Amino acid sequence: MEEVFQDGWVILRLAGELDLRGAQELRQRADTALYRRGTWRLILNLRRVTFIDSSGLGVLLARHRSLALRGGVLVLVAPQPHVRSVLELSGLAGLLPVVPNEERALGQAPPPGGPREPWRLPQGLGGA
């Protein structure tokens, strides 16, 4: 998983399977990166994700809810056809912005009102 910070966005470029193990890693990496950067804007590049199951869907929904409560946004980029199909069947493709590339994702505006509370690192991830 590659991490980039650009224009106030944390960008995580995922690869492989977003199953139980991958979902746990994504949750930890996303929460730590958002906390460290002090932002509520997250882009997940799914271009190289080959599989997603309910664990992966769950972590996407949880990150979306967590960010939305803080006035932030989660954007998904370039899912493969099979992954996109799962996102559509689950309803997440209608809930989250899904765009073809990172440039379009960087242009997504967070919901009006801005951040509502400071970012706190979830229990068990350490940090200040």
LINHU-V197047 format. One record per residue. N is the residue number from 0. SS is DSSP state (@ for helix, = for strand, . for the rest). PHI is phi in degrees with one decimal (* if undefined). PSI is psi in whole degrees, 0 to 359 (* if undefined). Layout:
# LINHU-V197047
n = [N & N]
ss = [SS & SS]
phi = [PHI & PHI]
psi = [PSI & PSI]
This chain:
# LINHU-V197047
n = [0 & 1 & 2 & 3 & 4 & 5 & 6 & 7 & 8 & 9 & 10 & 11 & 12 & 13 & 14 & 15 & 16 & 17 & 18 & 19 & 20 & 21 & 22 & 23 & 24 & 25 & 26 & 27 & 28 & 29 & 30 & 31 & 32 & 33 & 34 & 35 & 36 & 37 & 38 & 39 & 40 & 41 & 42 & 43 & 44 & 45 & 46 & 47 & 48 & 49 & 50 & 51 & 52 & 53 & 54 & 55 & 56 & 57 & 58 & 59 & 60 & 61 & 62 & 63 & 64 & 65 & 66 & 67 & 68 & 69 & 70 & 71 & 72 & 73 & 74 & 75 & 76 & 77 & 78 & 79 & 80 & 81 & 82 & 83 & 84 & 85 & 86 & 87 & 88 & 89 & 90 & 91 & 92 & 93 & 94 & 95 & 96 & 97 & 98 & 99 & 100 & 101 & 102 & 103 & 104 & 105 & 106 & 107 & 108 & 109 & 110 & 111 & 112 & 113 & 114 & 115 & 116 & 117 & 118 & 119 & 120 & 121 & 122 & 123 & 124 & 125 & 126 & 127]
ss = [. & = & = & = & = & = & . & . & = & = & = & = & = & = & = & = & = & = & . & @ & @ & @ & @ & @ & @ & @ & @ & @ & @ & @ & @ & @ & @ & @ & @ & @ & @ & . & . & . & = & = & = & = & = & = & = & = & = & = & = & = & . & @ & @ & @ & @ & @ & @ & @ & @ & @ & @ & @ & @ & @ & @ & @ & @ & . & . & . & = & = & = & = & = & . & . & . & @ & @ & @ & @ & @ & @ & @ & @ & @ & @ & . & @ & @ & @ & @ & . & = & = & = & . & . & @ & @ & @ & @ & @ & . & . & . & . & . & . & . & . & . & . & . & . & . & . & . & . & . & . & . & . & . & .]
phi = [* & -100.0 & -116.4 & -133.6 & -120.0 & -144.6 & 51.6 & 83.2 & -112.2 & -87.6 & -115.1 & -113.0 & -102.2 & -90.9 & -149.1 & 88.1 & -100.0 & -103.8 & -105.4 & -54.2 & -65.9 & -64.3 & -66.1 & -62.6 & -64.3 & -61.6 & -57.0 & -64.9 & -65.1 & -64.6 & -62.1 & -65.9 & -64.9 & -63.3 & -63.1 & -61.3 & -89.0 & 65.3 & -124.9 & -119.3 & -120.7 & -130.6 & -113.7 & -112.2 & -86.5 & -101.2 & -51.6 & -105.4 & -84.3 & -100.1 & -157.5 & -141.7 & -121.8 & -62.1 & -64.5 & -64.4 & -61.3 & -62.6 & -70.0 & -63.5 & -64.6 & -64.3 & -65.5 & -58.0 & -62.3 & -60.9 & -69.3 & -61.0 & -62.9 & -99.8 & 82.3 & -103.4 & -150.6 & -117.9 & -122.1 & -100.5 & -119.4 & 49.5 & -67.5 & -62.8 & -52.3 & -65.0 & -66.6 & -60.9 & -59.9 & -64.1 & -62.0 & -68.9 & -62.6 & -80.1 & 91.2 & -67.5 & -65.3 & -86.9 & -93.1 & -107.4 & -65.1 & -123.4 & -123.9 & -77.4 & -154.2 & -66.5 & -61.0 & -66.0 & -63.5 & -63.5 & -85.4 & -72.8 & -89.5 & -68.1 & -57.1 & -61.7 & 109.5 & 68.6 & -61.0 & -101.6 & -156.7 & -66.9 & -74.4 & -121.1 & -70.4 & -60.5 & -50.9 & 87.9 & -103.3 & 71.7 & 92.3 & -91.3]
psi = [124 & 138 & 133 & 147 & 121 & 129 & 38 & 7 & 139 & 126 & 123 & 124 & 107 & 159 & 150 & 217 & 135 & 71 & 199 & 311 & 313 & 323 & 319 & 316 & 317 & 315 & 311 & 314 & 317 & 310 & 318 & 316 & 316 & 317 & 311 & 322 & 347 & 37 & 163 & 22 & 121 & 130 & 129 & 112 & 113 & 10 & 323 & 15 & 125 & 346 & 143 & 137 & 191 & 330 & 316 & 316 & 320 & 318 & 325 & 314 & 318 & 318 & 319 & 310 & 316 & 315 & 318 & 322 & 335 & 7 & 18 & 191 & 147 & 129 & 134 & 139 & 130 & 52 & 145 & 158 & 316 & 317 & 317 & 320 & 316 & 319 & 320 & 315 & 327 & 345 & 353 & 329 & 336 & 342 & 323 & 146 & 132 & 117 & 161 & 339 & 167 & 328 & 317 & 322 & 318 & 338 & 355 & 131 & 139 & 161 & 151 & 152 & 340 & 185 & 139 & 340 & 155 & 152 & 132 & 136 & 129 & 156 & 141 & 356 & 359 & 197 & 178 & *]
